[in-house]
Amino acid sequence: MQQPYGPGLALVPEHLGEKIVWATKKIVRKAERSLLQPFDHLGLDKLLVSHLVWAKDHVGREVTNYRVLHEARTVNIATPADTDFLRSVKNYGSGEIKLGEVFVCEVSPALYYPHLGLVANADFEVFGDSVLLPHRFQLSPAYCSFRPHYTTYHSGTVSTIQRIDAYSFWHWFADCLPQLLTLEKYMEGRPLTLLVSDDLGSFQRESLALMLPPTMRVETVPGKRWIAADHFILPSYLSGRCNGYLPEGYYTMIRRRITSGLGLPETAPKNLRIYLSRAGARRRRIKNEPALLSLLATYGFIEVRPETLSLRDQVDIFQRAEAIVGPHGAALGGMVFCPNSKLLVLYPEQRPGEYFYTMARCLDVEHYGVTHNCFNDEDCTEDFDVDLAKVESNLSGPMALNKK
């Protein structure tokens, strides 16, 4: 499975030769930035892709037809049952989420880097609206690289929903597919070509095809070549940092179109309890998973490895899930297809991010969390032992699940 945010944030390889190459590239990139920094006053920094700008600040210049689809607002999603969990989280401890305005605008001319979904103006200033998390852009291979001497020209009006985080199952459903719906509203039946890179994964392509309105078509382009476009439609993200809380109706529409396209009912009887294993992943695996599986089996849970299943089988299983248990991971994005279920997230961190909590609240999914002792500024990627006593306490206590 590809790592989100591109190869600049890929995990350290396991084999010695690959590890040496990875470390060498990291050192070279760091040295390149350090060596060039003293020359910034000479204007050399203008030769680099390193500046972030914001669409709203450029209205009247290269940005036109800036249309707000949802005004900025603050929502309080906390319930009394969330009190203990919210004491430990990083960003939304009060239970309040500040959501920025959701907009679509037009950039003319524009430059587009498909692999990371970056949109820039003619001066190679990257619109932060196409990035969401600037610090992650700064860790990507495109940041502080030299501007390309050659770009591929594309005529006509184009857009994309591919972003720097499109390679993650969770981000695809929380951040990317919702932009298709805002583009559809904005275009009001006018035709539009969506550009996607040739390295985009199969589940993204399949779900996009199921979601696509008849007025839009998809064109595949080389992922790592900048494209110059006369006219680019730029949609903003619909949610902010560390949350998948969307305006009303978006998840419902995503669920409706995908289930219909797959020949599945929009809702299904909830007759499964599933555990989402990360045994096949390269990080954030459960060290004591056999013991955890033994415990969960007494409550009727079955083990599921989503990466081995087709999109249709994944959607079918999530639809029928009464309860889900799983470690922090992209597969939890499948909760889009199981509103009104129960979710127990196994967080390796002492202070976890709120992605799954906020998405769950938006979907009316009951969220429960078990935190552990990893401490990182970003999401912890280490393998960890799960506190089985805390897991059982949640299953038999607030989740009210009987043994089977």
Legacy VTK file of the C-alpha trace (Angstrom):
# vtk DataFile Version 3.0
C-alpha trace
ASCII
DATASET POLYDATA
POINTS 404 float
0.000 0.000 0.000
1.313 3.432 -0.868
2.044 5.759 2.013
0.098 9.002 2.215
1.810 12.311 1.388
4.102 10.832 -1.236
7.555 9.262 -1.034
8.993 12.179 0.932
7.212 10.821 4.008
7.602 7.115 3.271
8.680 4.874 6.102
12.321 3.988 6.564
12.908 0.868 4.421
13.725 -2.383 6.199
16.540 -3.675 3.933
20.035 -2.259 4.407
20.645 -1.184 0.789
17.280 0.586 0.510
17.812 2.150 3.939
21.181 3.606 2.846
19.622 5.100 -0.320
16.718 6.541 1.695
19.041 8.104 4.292
21.352 9.504 1.606
18.493 11.210 -0.209
17.272 12.684 3.072
20.729 14.076 3.872
21.145 15.500 0.350
17.775 17.283 0.490
18.567 18.758 3.898
22.015 19.872 2.750
20.561 21.400 -0.409
18.191 23.565 1.608
20.925 24.633 4.035
23.408 25.510 1.278
20.880 27.539 -0.683
19.557 29.489 2.283
22.395 32.095 2.376
21.656 32.985 -1.258
17.975 33.784 -0.654
18.716 37.534 -0.510
20.072 37.253 -4.062
16.732 35.951 -5.235
17.765 32.327 -5.610
14.784 31.317 -3.485
12.607 32.460 -6.393
13.931 29.484 -8.354
12.478 27.057 -5.813
8.999 25.684 -5.242
8.801 26.836 -1.635
6.185 29.565 -1.184
2.634 29.029 0.052
-0.131 31.507 -0.751
-3.889 31.436 -0.192
-6.572 31.739 -2.826
-8.627 34.324 -0.953
-5.639 36.677 -0.828
-5.221 36.470 -4.621
-8.801 37.197 -5.665
-8.720 39.821 -8.406
-5.360 38.627 -9.649
-4.997 35.064 -10.923
-7.945 33.932 -8.746
-11.484 34.717 -9.926
-15.064 33.568 -9.330
-14.405 32.797 -5.663
-17.666 31.256 -4.509
-18.391 30.257 -0.899
-20.543 27.130 -0.675
-20.548 26.821 3.130
-19.812 29.659 5.539
-17.248 29.291 8.330
-18.784 28.035 11.545
-18.064 26.497 14.926
-19.707 23.258 15.993
-19.688 21.585 19.388
-19.766 17.831 19.014
-18.892 16.733 22.553
-21.181 14.573 24.655
-20.800 13.825 28.392
-19.450 10.377 27.492
-16.518 12.009 25.652
-15.096 13.799 28.688
-12.237 11.414 29.478
-11.188 11.036 25.847
-11.223 14.790 25.180
-8.896 15.390 28.122
-6.174 13.517 26.229
-6.563 14.788 22.653
-4.301 17.280 20.852
-6.565 19.810 19.179
-10.239 19.753 20.125
-10.217 19.168 23.866
-13.199 21.482 24.340
-15.271 19.477 21.893
-15.558 22.533 19.644
-14.448 22.435 16.011
-13.866 25.596 14.016
-14.618 24.889 10.383
-13.394 27.303 7.726
-15.478 28.394 4.782
-15.849 25.898 1.966
-15.270 27.443 -1.441
-14.490 26.795 -5.076
-12.565 29.289 -7.212
-10.851 29.538 -10.601
-7.114 30.009 -11.161
-5.863 31.332 -14.510
-3.197 30.441 -15.451
-2.306 27.596 -13.114
0.352 24.954 -12.605
-0.536 21.515 -11.287
1.619 18.706 -9.874
-0.578 15.569 -10.054
1.298 13.211 -7.730
0.750 15.489 -4.723
-2.256 17.424 -5.972
-0.430 20.760 -5.686
-1.896 23.786 -7.464
0.319 26.837 -8.019
0.167 30.165 -9.807
2.434 31.214 -12.665
5.157 32.185 -10.159
5.163 28.644 -8.708
3.625 29.862 -5.463
1.661 26.870 -4.195
-1.875 27.485 -2.988
-2.104 26.279 0.594
-5.760 25.524 -0.134
-4.551 22.530 -2.176
-2.387 21.279 0.690
-4.377 21.651 3.984
-1.377 20.937 6.241
1.564 23.155 5.213
4.067 21.298 7.402
3.386 18.120 5.457
3.949 19.912 2.164
7.313 21.014 3.545
8.222 17.359 4.091
7.256 16.351 0.560
9.722 15.976 -2.347
8.199 18.965 -4.170
9.062 21.437 -1.421
12.302 23.339 -2.067
12.851 21.514 -5.344
13.934 23.605 -8.320
11.194 24.801 -10.601
10.949 22.568 -13.656
12.316 23.803 -16.965
9.558 21.961 -18.793
5.825 21.687 -18.155
3.114 19.876 -20.107
0.470 22.190 -21.498
-3.208 21.272 -21.074
-5.905 23.283 -22.788
-9.453 23.787 -21.584
-10.925 23.862 -18.087
-9.589 21.233 -15.683
-9.666 20.374 -12.001
-8.762 17.582 -9.583
-9.726 16.045 -6.280
-6.329 14.359 -5.899
-4.447 15.817 -2.970
-1.242 15.258 -1.047
-3.176 12.818 1.168
-5.122 10.968 -1.555
-3.128 7.750 -1.086
-4.796 7.081 2.283
-8.179 5.308 2.429
-9.356 7.583 5.262
-8.244 10.844 3.643
-9.707 9.805 0.308
-13.183 9.569 1.857
-12.828 12.485 4.280
-10.922 14.993 2.146
-10.905 14.058 -1.548
-14.241 12.556 -2.619
-16.207 15.342 -0.868
-14.488 17.835 -3.181
-16.107 16.090 -6.130
-19.498 17.102 -4.733
-18.491 20.745 -4.258
-17.142 20.835 -7.815
-20.435 19.391 -9.045
-22.384 22.111 -7.233
-20.090 24.812 -8.553
-20.140 23.672 -12.188
-23.968 23.492 -12.294
-24.025 20.997 -15.155
-21.134 22.433 -17.174
-18.591 19.839 -18.371
-15.355 19.395 -16.473
-12.224 17.262 -16.893
-10.670 15.859 -13.711
-6.951 15.123 -13.827
-5.554 12.197 -11.818
-2.027 10.859 -11.725
-1.015 7.530 -13.207
0.133 6.352 -9.763
-3.243 6.760 -8.064
-4.425 3.504 -6.473
-7.139 1.173 -7.706
-9.651 1.789 -4.911
-9.457 5.536 -5.526
-10.068 5.069 -9.239
-12.953 2.670 -8.677
-14.709 4.823 -6.082
-14.184 7.951 -8.192
-15.752 6.226 -11.200
-18.761 5.264 -9.064
-19.122 8.828 -7.796
-18.570 10.643 -11.088
-21.512 12.663 -12.464
-22.200 12.372 -16.226
-20.937 15.912 -16.846
-17.413 15.050 -15.700
-14.712 12.846 -17.150
-11.388 11.618 -15.772
-8.073 11.977 -17.598
-4.938 10.193 -16.411
-1.689 12.173 -16.609
1.943 11.509 -15.587
2.152 11.897 -11.832
5.510 13.641 -11.530
5.374 16.221 -14.295
4.058 19.739 -13.773
1.082 20.656 -15.977
0.378 24.184 -17.184
-3.347 24.871 -17.513
-5.129 27.926 -18.863
-8.028 27.467 -16.485
-8.046 25.453 -13.248
-11.031 25.006 -10.918
-9.701 24.801 -7.346
-11.974 23.355 -4.618
-11.098 23.882 -0.967
-11.010 21.168 1.660
-14.308 20.693 3.486
-12.842 20.043 6.918
-9.793 21.222 8.799
-6.795 19.795 10.579
-7.264 16.410 12.209
-10.947 16.056 11.503
-13.330 14.548 9.022
-16.359 16.559 10.089
-18.199 17.588 6.911
-21.298 19.687 6.220
-24.558 17.772 6.349
-25.328 15.419 3.488
-21.856 14.822 2.034
-21.193 11.414 3.563
-24.762 10.378 2.777
-24.276 11.217 -0.898
-20.915 9.411 -1.044
-22.443 6.344 0.567
-25.505 6.428 -1.695
-23.589 6.687 -4.964
-20.991 4.062 -4.113
-23.399 1.463 -2.732
-25.707 1.984 -5.704
-22.842 1.622 -8.156
-21.690 -1.570 -6.442
-25.180 -3.055 -6.496
-25.501 -2.964 -2.699
-28.409 -1.645 -0.621
-27.884 1.755 0.975
-28.419 0.190 4.405
-28.047 -3.406 5.586
-28.843 -5.413 8.739
-26.090 -4.990 11.328
-25.071 -8.573 12.056
-21.258 -8.384 12.223
-18.660 -7.365 14.772
-15.328 -6.775 13.054
-11.721 -6.271 14.087
-9.564 -4.402 11.554
-6.143 -6.014 11.685
-2.941 -4.206 10.674
-0.891 -7.404 10.696
-0.085 -6.892 7.010
0.977 -3.260 7.465
4.511 -1.981 7.973
3.729 0.143 10.992
1.389 0.571 13.941
0.821 -3.170 14.309
-0.503 -4.766 17.489
2.279 -6.732 19.180
-0.085 -8.835 21.313
-2.644 -9.328 18.562
-3.181 -13.080 19.211
-4.277 -12.308 22.773
-6.432 -9.440 21.546
-8.088 -11.657 18.932
-8.786 -14.284 21.585
-10.508 -11.672 23.761
-12.498 -10.219 20.888
-13.627 -13.684 19.764
-15.494 -14.106 23.046
-17.573 -11.088 21.998
-18.195 -12.456 18.512
-15.675 -10.347 16.580
-14.129 -11.628 13.365
-10.759 -10.556 11.985
-10.811 -8.510 8.770
-7.828 -7.393 6.684
-9.311 -4.712 4.419
-6.304 -4.534 2.086
-7.038 -8.096 0.935
-10.646 -7.323 -0.023
-12.268 -5.720 -3.045
-13.939 -2.346 -2.575
-17.339 -4.046 -2.833
-16.498 -6.561 -0.095
-15.144 -3.816 2.155
-18.289 -1.730 1.763
-20.483 -4.783 2.358
-18.667 -5.707 5.571
-18.690 -2.167 6.949
-22.384 -1.787 6.155
-23.166 -4.856 8.249
-20.888 -3.920 11.159
-22.678 -3.469 14.459
-19.340 -2.792 16.151
-15.781 -2.137 14.937
-12.499 -2.428 16.815
-9.234 -1.399 15.245
-5.921 0.383 15.770
-5.428 3.913 14.476
-5.248 3.452 10.709
-6.636 4.459 7.337
-9.040 1.501 7.213
-11.220 3.242 9.788
-12.394 5.466 6.934
-14.767 2.603 6.185
-17.045 3.921 8.943
-18.516 6.147 6.206
-20.556 3.060 5.309
-21.740 2.147 8.818
-23.543 5.094 10.440
-25.107 4.386 13.841
-22.565 1.682 14.662
-20.109 1.474 17.571
-16.372 2.088 17.144
-13.514 1.335 19.532
-10.210 2.858 18.334
-6.938 1.529 19.756
-4.690 4.597 19.873
-0.937 4.032 20.412
-0.581 7.688 21.478
-1.032 9.268 24.884
-2.441 12.300 23.069
-4.141 11.057 19.913
-5.330 12.992 16.921
-9.070 13.349 16.631
-9.644 12.195 13.023
-11.774 9.180 13.878
-13.627 10.851 16.744
-14.756 13.800 14.634
-15.715 11.645 11.644
-17.648 9.334 13.961
-19.581 12.239 15.434
-20.501 13.432 11.940
-21.785 9.937 11.078
-23.620 9.311 14.371
-21.178 6.517 15.132
-20.515 5.906 18.837
-16.789 6.516 19.379
-14.739 4.947 22.172
-10.982 5.150 22.545
-8.220 3.299 24.375
-4.999 5.328 24.564
-1.494 4.014 25.246
1.960 5.382 26.085
3.442 6.513 22.750
4.209 10.237 22.626
4.802 11.929 19.249
4.232 15.372 17.794
2.689 13.643 14.784
0.794 10.361 14.718
2.752 7.528 16.302
3.831 4.853 13.813
5.375 2.390 16.267
4.060 -1.122 16.898
2.488 -1.350 20.352
0.926 -3.642 22.951
-2.772 -3.122 23.572
-4.096 -2.869 27.128
-6.505 -5.806 27.079
-8.132 -4.853 30.374
-9.080 -1.438 28.994
-10.437 -3.029 25.824
-12.677 -5.422 27.749
-13.763 -2.634 30.072
-15.052 -0.694 27.046
-16.695 -3.690 25.392
-18.615 -4.808 28.459
-19.126 -1.317 29.880
-20.108 1.742 27.785
-20.307 -0.192 24.494
-22.736 -2.639 26.168
-21.705 -5.635 24.061
-22.584 -9.095 25.350
-20.303 -12.079 24.970
-21.286 -14.640 22.360
LINES 1 405
404 0 1 2 3 4 5 6 7 8 9 10 11 12 13 14 15 16 17 18 19 20 21 22 23 24 25 26 27 28 29 30 31 32 33 34 35 36 37 38 39 40 41 42 43 44 45 46 47 48 49 50 51 52 53 54 55 56 57 58 59 60 61 62 63 64 65 66 67 68 69 70 71 72 73 74 75 76 77 78 79 80 81 82 83 84 85 86 87 88 89 90 91 92 93 94 95 96 97 98 99 100 101 102 103 104 105 106 107 108 109 110 111 112 113 114 115 116 117 118 119 120 121 122 123 124 125 126 127 128 129 130 131 132 133 134 135 136 137 138 139 140 141 142 143 144 145 146 147 148 149 150 151 152 153 154 155 156 157 158 159 160 161 162 163 164 165 166 167 168 169 170 171 172 173 174 175 176 177 178 179 180 181 182 183 184 185 186 187 188 189 190 191 192 193 194 195 196 197 198 199 200 201 202 203 204 205 206 207 208 209 210 211 212 213 214 215 216 217 218 219 220 221 222 223 224 225 226 227 228 229 230 231 232 233 234 235 236 237 238 239 240 241 242 243 244 245 246 247 248 249 250 251 252 253 254 255 256 257 258 259 260 261 262 263 264 265 266 267 268 269 270 271 272 273 274 275 276 277 278 279 280 281 282 283 284 285 286 287 288 289 290 291 292 293 294 295 296 297 298 299 300 301 302 303 304 305 306 307 308 309 310 311 312 313 314 315 316 317 318 319 320 321 322 323 324 325 326 327 328 329 330 331 332 333 334 335 336 337 338 339 340 341 342 343 344 345 346 347 348 349 350 351 352 353 354 355 356 357 358 359 360 361 362 363 364 365 366 367 368 369 370 371 372 373 374 375 376 377 378 379 380 381 382 383 384 385 386 387 388 389 390 391 392 393 394 395 396 397 398 399 400 401 402 403
